[in-house]
Amino acid sequence: MFNIGEYVVCNNGGVCQVEDIKTINMDGVSKERLYYVLSPINQGKNRVFIPYDNPKAIIRKVMSKEDATSLIEEMPDIKELVVDNQKFSEKKYKEILRNSDGSELFSMVKMLSNQKKQRMDDKRGLVAIDEKYLKIAKERLCFELALALGITKEEVEKTITSRFH
């Protein structure tokens, strides 16, 4: 499990710091059940509460510096995400965000960024739903890589943008 002060990635909060492990006082919730109290690093004072013993919760440690370096080195070879049917694109985006896999996130960011560039060249904007998920995926990926590598989010953004083609 995780300790107070550790950084983790969770499917509904992105990169978070474990702030506490405690019971919570809320109607309909067992007073005995322990929860992780997570503080998303990019959302101010928001908190995410995840049951300590929830097997369905997707929560993992932030990738190591070595894993982050390997991912960045592999980025030019990672293929763009392919969504065969646009009607199901949001479902696919949510699945990738829930899994929080760095390669999948980059594949999604790569596809949506390239689509955005192409649409801007054609004097059109990215579809709102795609824009929303591009922002979320890029933030999650950049925050995790920045934390793992000990650099700024902006430095990570420059690095990954250079690896799209």
N, C-alpha and C positions, 0 to 999 in steps of 0.2 A: 504494500500500500504506500501512501505518500505521507510525507512529513510536513509540518508547518514550516513555511518559508520556501518550500520547493516550488519550482515552476513546472506547470503541467499544460497539456493541451486537452481541452474537452470539446465534445461535439457541439455544445450549445453556448460556449463562451469564448472559444478560441484559446489564445495563450493567457493563462491565469497563474496567479500565485496562490498557493494554499495559505489562507489567512488563519484558519482555525479548523478544528475538528471537534464538533460539539452537538448536543441535542438542541432542538429548536422548539420554541414555545409557540405553537400555531394550532388552531382548531383542526381536528381531524387527523393530526399527526401524532404518532406515538411519542410519548415523552422519553422513551428509552432509546429510540433509534438515533444513531450518530450520523452526522452530515459533515461533508467537506464544505467549508465556507471558502469559496474561490473568488478572488478579486481579478477580473479581467484587466490586463495591463493597458488596454486602450479604451476603456470605458468609464473613466472617472471613478465615482463612488458606487457603481453598480456591484451587486454581489450575485453569485450563482451558488445555489445550494444543491448538492448532489448527495444522495444517501451513500454512506460509507460502504454499505454492503449490497449495493445495487449492481447485479451482474450485467444488466443491460446498458449501464452507463459506459460510454466510450471515453475513457480518460487515460492518458499516458504521459510519461515524462517527455519534456522537451528534448528534441533530438540533440545528440552530442555534437561537439565541434567537428569531430571526424565525419560523422554522418552528414552534417550540413555542408562541409567542404566537398564530400563525395557527390552530394546532390547537385551542387552548383557545377561541378565538373561534368556531370552527366547531362545537364540541361540542354545543350545543343542537340543531343541525340534523342531527347524525349519528344515523342510525337504529339502533335496537337490532339486534343480531345475531338472525337468525332461524335456528333449527335445526329443520328439518322432521321429522326422525326422531331421537328421543332416543337410539336405539341408536348413532347415529353422532356424538353430540355430542362425545365425547372426541377423536375423529379431527379434527373441525373445530377444537376448542380447540388441539390440538397444531399444526395447520397455521397458525393465527393466531400462536401463540407463535414458531413457526419463522420466519415472515415478518417479525415484529417491526415491523409497520406501525402507527404511532400511532393512526390512525383506526380500524383494525380492532381493535386492543387496546381502545380506548375503547368501541367498539360491543359488544364482548364483556363488558367490565366493566359497562357500562350495563345490558345484559340480565340478567346474573347478579345484580347488585345489586338491580335491581327485582324479580327473582324472589325473592330472599332476603327483601326487605321484605314482599312479598305473602305469602310462606309464614310469616313471623314473625307477621304480622297474623292468620293463620289458625291460629296456635299450633303451627306445624310448622317444622322447620328445612330448610335447603337440603340437597339430596342431597350426600353426601360428595364425589363426583367434581366436582360443580359448585363446591363450596366450595373445593376444592383449586385448581382452575383460576382461580377468582375471585381468590384470594390471589396466585397467581403473576402473572397478567396485571396486576393492580392495582399490585403491587410494581414490575414492569418499567416500566410506564407512568409511575408516580410518580417513580421514581428517575431515569429519563431526562429527564422534564420539569423536575425539581428541579435536575439538573445543568445543563441548557440555560439555565434561567432564573436560576440562582444563588440559589435559595430552598430552604427545607427541604422534605423529603418530606411532612411534615404539612401545610404550607401548600398544597402541590399537591393533596393528598387533599381538603382543604376546598374548593378551587377546583373540582375535577372533580366532586365530589359535588353541588355546587350546580348543575351543568349536566346532570344526569340527566333532568330533566323539560322 
